[in-house]
Amino acid sequence: MTEAIVAVFLVVYLGMILGGLPFLQLDRTGIALLGAIALIGMEALTLEEAAQSIHLPTLILLFSFMVVSAQMRLGGFYDLVTRRLAALPLGPAALLGALIAVVAALSAVFSNDIVCLAVAPVLIDACRQRRIEPLPYLLALACAANIGSAATLIGNPQNMLIGETLKLSFAGYFLEAIVPVLVGLALTWALIAFASRGHFAGAPDAPAPEATCGDAPSDVPSDLWQTTKGLVVAFGIVGCFVFTPWPREVVALTGAGLLLMSRKLHSRDMLGLIDWELLVLFMGLFIVNHALQKTGLPAAVVADLAAAGVPLTELAPLAGVSFVLSNLVSNVPAVMLLLPSATHPLAGPTLALVSTLAGNLFIVGSIANIIVVDAAARRGITISWRTHARVGVPVTLATLAASAAWLAWRAA
């Protein structure tokens, strides 16, 4: 049975690396789901064991903030913020800095993927109206969303998983992460501004193509009441996280329930914006990883690595392996694999910062990157992997160096 479990695990994680499997119309979510089904079907796990292996608090927290973000999108909040930002009387470099700051702040609360999905098409249209080149701003959007999301335990899915599994303090994590995040954002602005010098102006005066069915709308009307309600609930949830001992998943779910009770926004529209595939991906990976843990092989591999001088219980090896795995299999699967070794007091912040910042390296390293690239392509802007890497690689190396220096100083 161990051989069969290992085989399923390897196929699933090969799919995580490739984004699919040859000859099958499967994405990462489908692969994880089929892996879980195979393990249950071969009786490697009972249905009860599979259900118990799913970390429900993480899924509830993730779902709840998807509802909050749906409220903000339907209220036109992201469109309003983007248009107001683009209309500021700032020069190109100053506007770039303002964009990075605003996107990072939004991503720390409302999730980086959602922010990129809502902001990217509006940003492109606004840049064209100002006759400035959208490319530097799109690259800044993706990088800032990833970096800003590392500031809190609700900024992205892997941080939610780390915070819920390791029972990290919300305020305590923020204090650990905010310094490297702020330094990283400043470095990102400097690197993109330097790389784009002389290329901000001269955007082609071409009408934006009509959005396709997969595109985010760029003309959502602003609804002050719906936006205010969403902001009050969102910051109420965060306030409870910081100042009360109440379970975070219960607080967030209660907030989501309040938003679903609306006289204007239909629950069908709200729930239609939930990323159900991401939730299924989490469930499938929880089951697959639990089955592998039962074999005892991961513990043996960790022991062998420690004997070879790579103890994952220490910060430097944990950070290095996290960086490599995050770019091989994506950050959420990487974090799931490494969480059992996260025993150092700073292991949680290390995993969260490294797995998130590593996503800026290449386009496929982060869903936020892919969202921005796809939105640009639908509006006639090509962001090749080379174009992205010219910014993504130096930004990743610089932000990881800043984080490493900070964590080393904190661990000393």
Secondary structure, 3 states (H helix, E strand, C coil): CHHHHHHHHHHHHHHHHHCCECCECCCHHHHHHHHHHHHHHCCCCCHHHHHHHCCHHHHHHHHHHHHHHHHHHHCCHHHHHHHHHHCCCCCHHHHHHHHHHHHHHHHHHHCHHHHHHHHHHHHHHHHHHCCECCHHHHHHHHHHHHHHHCCCCCCCHHHHHHHHHHCCCHHHHHHHHHHHHHHHHHHHHHHHHHHCCCCCECCCCCCCCCCCCCCCCCCCCCCHHHHHHHHHHHHHHHHHHHHCCCCHHHHHHHHHHHHHCCCCCCHHHHHHCCCHHHHHHHHHHHHHHHHHHHHCHHHHHHHHHHHCCCCCCCHHHHHHHHHHHHHHHCHHHHHHHHHHHCCCCCHHHHHHHHHHHHHHCCHHHCHHHHHHHHHHHCCCCCCCHHHHHHHHHHHHHHHHHHHHHHHHHHHC
